């Protein structure tokens, strides 16, 4: 956080750990006239170090606790030396700096600078439900600033991927909650001239009849190889009725095919 604020200070800005800058986001939105954004989240490893912020009377470097996935800002504030000693002895120090960026999507501009929404220290003990709760909260709070988040982008940590699957009901869902049934869910109208092949299910695209039909089409070899790869992925990792020996075969077939393709 000190390094981040040092960089921001050169531009006359600053950020407090764990505080989401929705008021500043609202001013930023009015200045540039956008409404649609993509939010990205990523963490980078940091050196464990505790520093004192005299302006807020808080200590930075301890991992902020999460309440429904949202960091508790100014949690480590005290005037007691005994409490500070207890924190150093019993509280986890930050392993990572988690950063949230908002990328405006502006039709009239091919490039727009991202906006730093929040940054805070974490350790590697959060869960997928924390991620999803935080995204839902960020979506609602951003709407109050007249900003619509249409997508969240992050890395391939399994907890982020599970949160994405829960949000899109892709082979995972809440028992009593369906996010896809919300009235404000994003809807996309696809052009009528787009090929229906793009939207067909993998099982439909990669069945034997489709592969047989493609054999009569010149120059379709790459497409057939790609569809065979899709079918092997489905049989190895999705289909419940695949036998153990077939699952092993198709999983390794997929691996070797991808390696050959890359070469």
Residue pairs with C-beta under 8 A, 6 or more apart in sequence:
1 17
1 51
1 60
1 61
1 97
1 119
1 120
1 121
2 51
2 60
4 15
4 97
4 119
5 14
5 15
8 14
8 15
8 116
15 21
15 116
15 118
15 119
16 53
16 56
16 73
16 74
17 58
17 60
17 64
17 71
17 73
17 119
17 120
17 121
18 64
18 71
18 72
18 73
18 74
18 75
18 118
18 120
19 73
19 118
20 100
20 117
20 118
20 138
20 141
21 116
21 117
21 118
22 117
22 141
22 142
22 144
22 145
23 145
24 115
25 102
25 115
25 117
25 142
25 145
25 147
26 145
26 146
26 147
28 115
29 35
29 104
29 145
29 146
29 147
30 146
32 104
32 106
32 112
33 106
34 104
34 105
34 106
34 112
34 147
35 146
35 147
35 148
36 104
36 105
36 148
36 150
37 102
37 103
37 104
37 105
37 142
37 147
37 148
37 149
37 150
38 102
38 103
38 105
38 149
38 150
38 151
38 152
38 153
39 100
39 101
39 102
39 103
39 117
39 135
39 138
39 142
39 149
39 151
39 152
39 153
40 100
40 101
40 103
40 114
40 152
40 153
40 154
41 98
41 99
41 100
41 101
41 152
41 153
41 154
41 160
42 98
42 99
42 154
42 155
43 96
43 97
43 98
43 99
43 122
44 96
44 97
44 99
45 95
45 96
46 94
46 95
46 96
46 97
46 121
48 61
48 93
48 94
48 95
49 61
49 93
50 59
50 60
50 61
50 62
50 88
50 93
51 59
51 60
51 61
52 58
52 59
52 60
53 59
53 60
56 74
56 77
57 77
57 79
58 74
58 75
58 76
58 77
59 76
59 77
59 78
59 84
59 87
60 76
60 121
61 93
61 94
61 121
62 75
62 76
62 87
62 91
62 92
62 93
62 94
62 121
63 91
63 92
63 93
63 94
63 95
63 121
63 122
63 123
64 71
64 72
64 73
64 75
64 76
64 120
64 121
64 122
65 71
65 72
65 75
66 72
66 122
66 126
66 130
66 134
68 130
68 133
68 134
68 137
69 126
69 129
69 130
69 131
69 132
69 133
69 134
69 135
69 137
70 133
70 134
70 137
71 118
71 120
71 122
73 120
76 87
76 91
78 84
78 87
92 123
94 121
94 122
94 123
95 121
95 122
95 123
95 124
96 121
96 122
96 123
96 124
97 119
97 120
97 121
97 122
98 119
98 120
98 121
98 122
99 116
99 118
99 119
100 116
100 117
100 118
100 119
100 138
101 114
101 115
101 116
101 117
102 114
102 115
102 117
102 142
102 147
102 149
103 112
103 114
103 115
104 112
104 114
104 115
105 112
105 150
106 112
117 138
126 159
127 159
128 158
128 159
128 160
128 162
128 163
128 166
129 163
130 159
131 159
131 160
131 163
132 163
132 166
132 167
135 152
135 163
135 167
136 179
138 149
139 149
142 148
142 149
143 184
150 186
152 164
154 160
162 172
164 170
165 171
165 172
166 172
166 173
166 174
166 179
167 179
168 179
168 180
169 178
169 179
169 180
171 238
179 185
190 199
197 205
202 230
202 231
202 233
202 234
203 231
203 234
204 210
205 227
205 230
206 227
206 228
206 230
206 231
206 234
207 231
210 227
211 224
211 227
211 228
214 220
214 223
214 224
214 227
215 224
225 257
225 261
228 257
229 254
229 257
229 258
229 261
231 250
232 250
232 251
232 253
232 254
232 257
233 250
233 254
235 242
235 246
235 247
235 250
236 242
236 247
236 250
236 251
236 253
236 254
237 251
242 250
